[in-house]
């Protein structure tokens, strides 16, 4: 459920390439695979393949649009999403033997797939503080285009306000991220606005490769669900001046998180 962290991707990019270049387009494609019970009795498996386009007209601004193709199989208590997803509670419902895969008398697994929600993001990079501390301010808006009847989205608009600070110490790039996520309510479930925090660091191995790790936490979105806490790690490699590849994995430390997940991303940079 947890997509590739924007903070980790940013740190990896900086450690490899330096600051953003004016008139830069970037195209990214990847796949994220996760599974977990999320406090339920049966596992939910999610496969998301997001395509992302970003544009930096100058060193201060970056604009991004991202939409995934998503497949999900589980009891129905999890709604995937490009900004952390939502655990709405236990999805068990009485099985009647029709539709889905019944694994016991109370649980039916259903499988759905389709386009996910469209996320629009704008990031403004402040002038460095003391020439060593960097701050990015980000706003995200979700266009609810995913089919809520299939459980691929909530059918409501969400938005996120985020601040991120990082610095460079030798080969390390430590960072901290704080975000407030505002959720649109489901028809029968009130969703809470939640805080998200992440702390971690990238480490530059060479001119073309880096590794990094973070600890991520998000409050529970409903009264019936649990918070999300995960350990995330990545390896990034610059294949050429234009192409960069990344592989990553994460482990859940709370019932609201997937038990495990992994994925990859490949990006192409075009500078006009």
N, C-alpha and C positions, 0 to 999 in steps of 0.2 A: 504493500500500500504506500509506503514511503518512497517518493520519487527521489531522484538524484538531487542532493542538497544544492541549492543555488549558491550558498556560501562556499561549499567545498569546490564547486566548479569555478567560482570566481578566484579563489585562492590558488587553485591549480593553474589557471590561466595566467595570473599575475606572476607566479613563480617561474613560469616558462617563458612568458612573452613580454613582461613589463606592462606598462599602463596601456589603456585603450588607445587605438589609433583613429584619427579622424576619418570619416567616411569609410567605416569598416562594416561589412556585412558578414554574418556568421550563420551557418546552417548546421544543425545538429540532428542526428538520428540515433536512437538507442532503444534498448529493451530492458525492462525491469521485471524481475520475477520474484514473487514473495509468497509465503504461506504461513499460516498460524491459526490458532483457535480463537484468539481475541477474547478469551474468557468464556467461550462457548464450548459445546460438547463435540463439535466437528470442525475440521479445518476449512478455512477459506483460502483459495489459491487465486492469485491475481497476476496477470501478465499484461503489462502496459508497454506500448511502443510509441513514445512521443516523438513528434517532429517539431523542431523549434527553429524559428527565424529571429535573429536579433540584428539591430542596426545601431551603430554608434556614430552620430553625425560629428561629434567632437569628443574630447577627452573627458567631458563632464557628464554627458547624457548617454544612456543606453536604453533602447526600447526593444521589447521582446514580445513575440506571440508564440504560444505553444498549444498543441492539441494532440492527444494520444488516441491510438486505437487500443481498446481495452477489452480483455476477456476476464471473466470472474466466475468461479464456481465455489459454492458454499451454501450455508443455511440461510443467508440473506440478512445478516446483522451488520454487514460492512458495506459502505458506499465508497468506491475508489475515487481518487481525485488527485490533481496535479499539485496540490498544496498541502499534502499530508493525509488526505482522505478523512473519513468520518466513521467511527464505530458507534452505531446507534443502539447497540444492546444485543441481547441474544436474539438470533434469528430463527430459532427452532419453532416449528409450527407443526400441527398434526398432519401426518402423512396419510394420504388416501390411496397411494399406489399409482396415482395418475400424474405424470409429469415429474421431472426431476428424478434423482436417484435416492430411494429411501434406504437409509442405513440402520434405522431402528424405528420403534413405534412413534417416536416423537420428532424425528429429524428427517427433513427432506432436503437434499442438495439440488440446487438449480444451477444451470449454466447459461450465461448470457455473454454477448459480445457486441461491440459497436463503437462508434466514435465517442470520445469523452468530451468534457467541457473545454471551452477555449479560454485560456488564461492570457490576459494582456498585462504587461509589466513595464513600468518606467522606473529607471534608477538614475539618481543624481549624485555624482561624486563631489563632495566638498573639497575645498582647497586643503592640502595637507596641514595638519597642526604640528608646528615645530619641525616641519619637514620630515617627520617620521611616523606620525599617526594619521591614518586615513579613515574617512567615514563615508559610507554610502547610505543614502536614504532611498527607500524603495516603496512604491505603491503597486499593488496587484489587484486586478479586477477579473472576476470569473463571469464569462457569458455562459449561462446555463443551457447549452445546446445538447448535452447528453440526454439520452432517453431515461427519464426517471421511472417509467413503468418497468424497465428492465433492471433497475437498481444500479445504473451506471452513473447516476448523478442525482442531485437533490431537486432539480428543477427550479432552484432559486439562485439569485445572484449572491456572490460572496465578495468580500474584498479584504485586503491585508495591508497593514502599514508596518514597515520594517526598518530598523536601523542596524547597521553593521559597522564595527570598528576593527581595524587590523593594523599591524605594523610588521616591519621586517627586521629581524635580529639574526645577523649572519645568514645562514641558509634556512632559518625558520620563519614562518609567517603565521604567528598566532592571531586568532580572531575571536570575537564574541558577537553573537547575533541575538537581538531581541525583537519579537514581532507580536502584534495584536491582530488576531484573525476574527473577522466579523461574519457570522454565519446566518444565512437565511433559513427560517424555520421550515421543517417538513410539515405536511398536512396534519399528522397526528403526533408529532414529536417536536418539542421545543429544543432548539439547538443553542447552546451557550456560546457566547463570544469567548475565545480562549487566548491565553498567552503561550507563545512558543519561544524557547531559548536554545541556543547552541553555542558550545565553546570547543575550540579545537585548534589545530595548527597544521599547516602544510610544511613539508621539508623538501628542499631542493637537492636532489641527488646529483644532478649534472645540468648542463645547459639544455638538455632535451627531455629530462624525466624528473618526476617528483612523486612523493607519497604524502599521505595525510590522514588524519583521523579526527573525529569529533564525537562529542556526547550531546545528544539531542533530546529535548523534553517538550511535551505539549500537554496541556490540561485536557481533561475529558470533555467531550462536546455535549454529552447528555448525562442525566442523573443516573442512568442505568449502565454506563460504560466506565472504563478505567482510563487513567492517563496513559500517554505513550512515552516511553523512554527507550532510546536505541543507541548503540555504539556503531559508528559508521567509519569505514576505511576505504581508501582508493589508491590506485596507481595510475599516473598519467604519463603519456609518452608522446613527444612531438615527432611525428613521422616525417614531416617535411615542413617548409615554411608555411604551407597552407593547411596541412592535415594534422589533427591531433586525435589520439585514441585514449580512452579511459576505461578501466575496469574497476568495479567496486563491490563491496558487500556490506551487510549490516546484520546485527543481532539484536533481537528485542529483549528488553530487561523488565517489561511490565506486561500485564494481560492485555492492555490496549494496543500493544504493538504486534507486528508479525513476529513469529518465532525466528525467522531468518529470511534473508533476501539477498539477491545479487543482480548485477546487470553490467551493461557496457554502453558506451556512448562514443560516437565518432563525429568529429566536427571539421568543417571546412571554412577557412577564413578568406574573405575576398576584400582586398583593399583597393579602393579606387584611386 
